[in-house]
């Protein structure tokens, strides 16, 4: 996963569930930078003195790869403390020549972007955001770019309404012909940044509620249903292979070190889009492996893989998820979903373990351990570590469970997941059950 970090800067006054309705000043902007990589000190038609921003930027560009990595955090901190307003001549004149900037259609936000080039390492996209309502602070982000480009490629920035008369603020960055950054709503990215930066539960709750409202608005857009939302890196976004189910999930850790989970399921139902907010109840669900659940009563997890299977005209979805839980143990989940009368139902009776059917599998284990749980496409199975206590007297105390270097699997056959114990991942043929 690419790195995308926030460095300083407050965003409190931008965090709202809808962008400003005052749209008369600008209709959206798209600007570019020609001759990216130059060190010219000419701008606005005349020679000018270098600003502090330009001086710091030119020094950073001249560093070798190792020096760049060492000095980049200091440069990001410098940007976070930059206090000139982009709505003044002094502020606009401070921008280095190879940075590109634009204002939001309502003139409330200003964004500037640049590419920091490396000789042998991945280049980085740097971008900053300022709010007219809250002068004197920039939010600063950076992201690794996983491809190479020519020094002559033109950097282009676009800020506009994602859809006509929409509250969604589209931000796109192109480098040459490549789309290198794509936010269908910039405000949502600011919400997640504020949430991650918060260190108090009251602030986390405030920003999370704004994030929930904004995400519901975003998922309600038919035009964005298949958008991968890849640049919202603090959120997990999955789209089923048939493009009929979209799941968004995330967690918020409290000051007590326990995690709470949030998310949405969006469905295409007879060419209509339906969005369901998920209500995490995992701590209150007894016997979770046999419980029938729904969006209002959800076993919370951050999902990282979605599978789709069809059998006798029915479509089943399987989700693999991670639940960070608390300070002593964590959880992995194999969840099943089917759509009944336009509603998602969590927990299909389709996982067969030792001759008995279950609706989901839940594995709890030590915070100090890691558990393998993923789909192996080559073997067409879900493969997982087998968990065991570190000592026999610690049976059922999951704080002390971890992998025992053996593996199990699930294989889909005739509408069911069949549990296969003791599978050799080098040779997935089924073995006899262990005797311990």
C-alpha positions in Angstrom: 0.0 0.0 0.0 1.3 3.4 -0.9 2.2 5.8 1.9 -0.2 8.7 2.4 0.5 10.8 5.4 -0.8 13.9 7.1 1.7 16.4 8.6 0.3 19.2 10.8 -2.5 21.6 10.0 -6.0 21.8 11.4 -9.0 21.0 9.4 -11.8 21.6 11.8 -13.7 24.3 10.0 -13.8 22.5 6.7 -15.3 19.3 8.1 -19.0 19.5 7.2 -21.4 17.1 5.6 -21.8 19.3 2.5 -19.7 21.8 0.6 -20.7 25.4 0.6 -23.8 26.3 -1.5 -22.2 29.5 -2.6 -20.9 28.6 -6.0 -20.8 31.9 -7.9 -17.2 32.7 -7.7 -15.6 29.8 -9.5 -16.9 27.0 -11.7 -14.0 24.7 -11.0 -10.4 24.9 -12.2 -8.0 22.8 -14.1 -4.4 24.0 -14.3 -1.1 22.6 -15.3 2.6 23.1 -15.0 4.9 23.1 -18.1 8.5 22.3 -17.9 8.2 20.4 -14.6 11.5 20.2 -12.7 12.9 23.7 -13.6 14.4 26.0 -11.0 13.3 29.3 -12.6 12.9 32.3 -10.3 10.7 34.1 -12.8 7.0 34.3 -12.2 4.0 36.5 -12.9 5.9 38.0 -15.8 8.9 39.4 -13.8 11.9 38.3 -11.9 11.3 38.0 -8.2 13.1 37.0 -5.1 12.8 33.4 -4.0 10.2 32.8 -1.3 11.0 30.5 1.7 8.9 27.8 0.1 10.9 28.0 -3.1 14.2 27.9 -1.3 13.3 24.9 0.8 11.8 23.1 -2.3 14.9 23.8 -4.5 17.2 22.5 -1.8 15.1 19.3 -1.4 15.0 18.7 -5.1 18.8 18.9 -5.3 19.4 16.3 -2.6 20.2 12.7 -3.6 17.7 9.9 -2.9 19.0 9.2 0.6 19.1 12.9 1.5 15.6 13.4 0.2 14.2 10.7 2.5 16.1 12.2 5.4 15.0 15.8 4.8 11.5 15.2 3.5 9.8 15.1 7.0 11.3 18.5 7.8 10.1 20.0 4.5 6.5 18.7 5.2 6.6 20.2 8.7 7.8 23.5 7.1 4.8 23.4 4.8 2.4 22.6 7.7 3.6 25.8 9.4 3.4 28.0 6.3 1.0 30.9 7.2 0.7 33.1 4.1 -2.8 33.0 2.6 -3.2 31.7 -0.9 -5.9 34.3 -1.3 -3.4 37.1 -1.2 -0.7 38.2 -3.7 2.0 37.4 -1.2 0.7 33.8 -0.8 0.2 33.1 -4.5 3.7 34.5 -5.2 5.3 32.1 -2.8 4.4 29.0 -4.8 7.5 27.4 -6.6 7.3 27.4 -10.3 6.9 23.6 -10.6 4.0 23.4 -8.2 0.4 23.6 -9.5 -2.5 25.1 -7.6 -6.2 25.5 -7.9 -9.2 26.8 -6.0 -12.4 24.9 -5.3 -15.5 26.1 -7.2 -16.8 27.9 -4.1 -13.4 29.5 -3.5 -13.3 28.0 0.0 -10.4 25.6 -0.5 -7.0 25.9 -2.2 -4.9 22.9 -3.2 -1.3 22.8 -4.5 0.5 19.7 -5.8 4.0 18.8 -6.9 6.0 15.7 -7.8 9.2 15.1 -5.9 11.5 13.1 -8.2 13.9 10.4 -7.2 16.7 9.0 -9.2 16.3 5.3 -8.2 13.4 5.3 -5.7 9.7 5.9 -6.4 8.7 9.5 -7.0 6.3 11.1 -4.5 3.2 13.3 -5.0 3.1 16.1 -2.4 -0.1 18.0 -1.9 -1.3 20.6 0.5 -4.7 22.1 1.3 -5.7 25.5 2.8 -9.0 26.8 3.9 -10.1 30.4 3.4 -12.2 30.1 6.6 -9.2 29.0 8.6 -6.1 30.9 7.5 -2.6 30.2 8.8 -2.6 26.4 8.5 -1.9 23.9 5.7 -2.7 20.2 5.8 0.1 18.4 4.1 0.0 15.0 2.4 2.4 12.8 0.4 2.0 9.6 -1.5 4.5 7.3 -3.2 3.9 6.8 -7.0 4.5 3.3 -8.2 5.5 4.2 -11.8 8.2 6.1 -13.5 7.6 9.2 -15.7 9.5 11.6 -17.9 10.7 14.9 -16.5 8.9 16.6 -19.3 5.5 15.2 -18.4 3.0 18.0 -17.5 1.5 18.0 -14.1 -2.3 18.8 -14.1 -4.6 19.5 -11.2 -8.4 19.5 -11.4 -10.8 20.7 -8.7 -14.5 20.6 -9.7 -17.9 19.4 -8.8 -17.9 15.6 -9.1 -21.4 15.8 -10.7 -23.6 18.8 -11.7 -25.0 20.6 -8.6 -23.2 18.1 -6.4 -21.7 18.7 -2.9 -18.9 16.3 -3.9 -15.6 18.0 -4.6 -13.6 16.1 -7.2 -9.8 16.3 -7.0 -7.7 14.7 -9.8 -4.0 14.9 -10.6 -2.6 13.8 -14.0 1.1 13.5 -14.8 1.4 13.3 -18.6 -1.3 11.0 -19.7 -1.5 9.1 -16.4 -4.1 9.7 -13.7 -2.0 9.5 -10.6 -4.4 10.7 -7.9 -8.2 10.5 -7.9 -10.5 11.6 -5.1 -14.2 11.8 -6.0 -14.6 14.0 -2.9 -11.7 15.9 -1.3 -13.8 16.7 1.8 -14.0 13.0 2.6 -10.2 12.7 2.5 -9.9 15.6 4.9 -12.3 13.9 7.3 -10.2 10.8 7.4 -7.1 12.8 7.9 -8.6 14.6 10.9 -9.9 11.4 12.3 -6.5 9.7 12.1 -4.8 12.8 13.6 -7.2 13.0 16.6 -6.0 11.7 20.0 -9.2 12.2 22.0 -12.3 10.1 21.8 -14.5 13.2 21.7 -12.7 14.5 18.6 -12.6 11.0 17.0 -16.4 10.7 17.4 -17.0 14.1 15.9 -14.9 13.5 12.8 -16.2 10.0 12.4 -19.8 11.2 12.4 -18.9 13.6 9.6 -17.1 10.8 7.8 -20.2 8.6 8.0 -22.5 11.3 6.6 -20.1 12.1 3.8 -19.5 8.5 2.9 -23.2 7.9 2.7 -23.5 10.8 0.3 -20.6 9.4 -1.8 -22.0 5.9 -2.0 -25.4 7.3 -3.1 -23.9 8.4 -6.4 -24.7 5.9 -9.2 -21.9 7.3 -11.3 -19.3 6.5 -8.6 -20.5 3.0 -7.7 -17.7 1.2 -9.5 -15.1 3.8 -8.5 -12.3 2.0 -6.5 -11.9 4.9 -4.0 -8.2 3.8 -4.0 -6.8 7.1 -2.7 -8.9 6.9 0.6 -6.2 4.7 2.1 -7.5 4.7 5.7 -10.7 3.0 4.4 -11.2 -0.5 3.0 -13.2 -0.5 -0.2 -14.3 -3.7 -1.9 -16.3 -4.2 -5.1 -17.6 -7.7 -5.8 -16.6 -9.3 -9.2 -20.1 -8.9 -10.5 -20.1 -5.2 -9.5 -23.4 -5.6 -7.6 -22.0 -5.3 -4.1 -19.8 -2.6 -2.7 -18.5 -2.7 0.9 -16.7 0.1 2.7 -15.3 -0.5 6.3 -13.0 1.1 8.8 -12.1 1.0 12.5 -11.6 3.7 15.1 -9.5 2.9 18.1 -10.5 4.5 21.4 -8.4 5.8 24.2 -9.1 2.5 26.0 -7.3 0.7 23.1 -10.5 -1.1 22.1 -11.7 -0.8 18.5 -15.1 0.2 17.1 -16.1 -0.6 13.5 -18.0 1.3 10.9 -19.1 0.8 7.3 -21.6 0.6 4.6 -23.0 -2.0 2.1 -24.1 -0.6 -1.2 -26.2 -2.8 -3.5 -27.5 -2.7 -7.1 -31.1 -3.9 -6.8 -33.0 -4.0 -10.1 -30.9 -1.1 -11.5 -31.4 1.0 -8.4 -28.7 1.8 -5.8 -29.4 1.0 -2.1 -27.0 2.0 0.7 -27.1 0.4 4.2 -25.1 1.8 7.1 -23.6 -1.0 9.3 -24.1 -0.9 13.1 -21.3 -2.8 14.9 -22.5 -5.1 17.6 -19.7 -7.7 17.7 -19.2 -7.5 21.4 -22.8 -8.2 22.1 -23.3 -11.1 19.8 -23.4 -14.5 21.5 -22.5 -17.5 19.4 -21.4 -15.4 16.4 -20.7 -18.4 14.3 -24.4 -19.3 14.2 -26.1 -15.9 14.5 -28.2 -14.5 11.6 -27.2 -10.8 11.3 -28.1 -7.7 9.3 -26.8 -4.2 8.8 -28.3 -3.0 12.1 -26.7 -5.9 13.9 -23.3 -6.5 12.4 -20.2 -8.4 13.5 -17.8 -5.5 12.9 -14.6 -6.0 10.9 -12.4 -4.3 8.3 -12.8 -6.4 5.2 -9.9 -6.9 2.9 -11.1 -9.5 0.4 -14.5 -10.3 -1.3 -15.3 -13.5 -3.1 -18.4 -14.3 -5.2 -19.9 -17.7 -5.9 -23.0 -18.8 -7.7 -25.0 -22.0 -7.1 -28.4 -23.0 -8.5 -29.3 -19.4 -9.4 -28.3 -17.9 -6.1 -25.3 -15.6 -5.6 -23.2 -15.8 -2.4 -20.5 -13.4 -1.3 -17.8 -14.2 1.2 -15.8 -11.5 3.0 -12.5 -12.0 4.8 -12.0 -9.5 7.6 -9.8 -8.3 10.4 -11.0 -7.0 13.8 -8.2 -5.3 15.8 -10.4 -5.8 18.9 -8.3 -4.7 22.0 -5.0 -4.5 23.7 -4.6 -8.3 24.3 -6.2 -10.1 21.4 -7.4 -9.6 17.8 -9.8 -11.4 15.5 -10.1 -12.7 11.9 -13.5 -13.3 10.4 -14.9 -15.3 7.4 -18.2 -13.7 6.8 -20.9 -14.7 4.3 -23.6 -12.5 2.7 -26.6 -13.0 0.4 -29.1 -10.5 -0.8 -32.7 -11.3 0.0 -35.6 -9.0 -1.2 -33.1 -6.2 -1.8 -31.5 -6.5 1.7 -28.1 -7.8 2.6 -28.2 -10.7 5.1 -25.0 -11.5 7.0 -24.5 -15.1 7.8 -25.5 -17.7 5.3 -25.7 -21.3 6.6 -23.0 -22.6 4.2 -19.7 -23.3 6.0 -19.5 -27.0 6.9 -17.1 -27.8 9.7 -17.0 -31.4 11.1 -20.4 -32.2 9.6 -22.1 -29.1 11.1 -23.1 -25.9 9.2 -22.0 -22.5 10.4 -22.8 -19.0 9.2 -19.3 -17.5 9.7 -16.0 -18.4 11.2 -14.4 -16.2 14.0 -10.8 -16.7 15.1 -9.5 -14.9 18.1 -5.7 -14.9 18.9 -2.9 -13.0 20.7 -2.1 -9.4 19.8 1.5 -10.6 19.6 0.8 -13.1 16.8 -0.2 -12.9 13.2 -2.7 -15.2 11.5 -2.8 -16.1 7.8 -6.3 -15.9 6.3 -6.6 -15.3 2.6 -7.9 -16.7 -0.7 -5.4 -18.7 -2.7 -6.6 -18.3 -6.3 -4.2 -20.9 -7.6 -5.6 -23.5 -5.3 -9.2 -22.1 -5.3 -9.3 -22.2 -1.5 -9.4 -20.0 1.5 -6.2 -20.9 3.4 -5.5 -20.1 7.1 -3.2 -20.8 9.9 -4.3 -23.2 12.6 -4.4 -21.6 16.0 -3.4 -23.2 19.3 -2.6 -22.0 22.8 1.0 -21.6 23.8 0.5 -24.1 26.6 -2.3 -26.7 27.1 -3.5 -25.2 30.4 -4.3 -22.0 28.5 -7.0 -23.6 26.4 -9.8 -21.1 25.5 -7.7 -18.1 26.8 -7.3 -16.6 23.3 -4.9 -14.0 24.5 -2.3 -16.8 24.3 -3.3 -18.3 21.0 -1.2 -18.2 17.8 -0.3 -20.2 14.7 1.1 -23.7 15.3 2.7 -24.0 11.9 -0.1 -26.1 10.4 -2.8 -24.9 8.1 -6.5 -25.4 7.3 -8.6 -24.5 4.3 -12.1 -23.9 2.9 -13.0 -25.1 -0.5 -16.3 -24.1 -2.2 -18.3 -27.1 -3.5 -22.0 -27.3 -4.4 -23.1 -24.2 -2.6 -21.1 -24.8 0.6 -17.6 -24.0 2.0 -16.1 -27.3 3.1 -13.6 -27.1 5.9 -10.4 -29.1 5.2 -8.1 -29.6 8.3 -4.4 -30.1 8.1 -3.7 -28.9 4.6 -0.2 -28.8 3.2 0.0 -25.5 1.3 2.8 -26.9 -0.8 0.6 -29.8 -1.8 -3.1 -28.9 -1.1 -4.3 -32.5 -1.0 -6.4 -33.2 2.0 -4.7 -35.0 4.9 -6.2 -37.1 7.7 -7.3 -35.0 10.7 -4.8 -34.3 13.4 -5.1 -36.5 16.4 -4.2 -33.8 19.0 
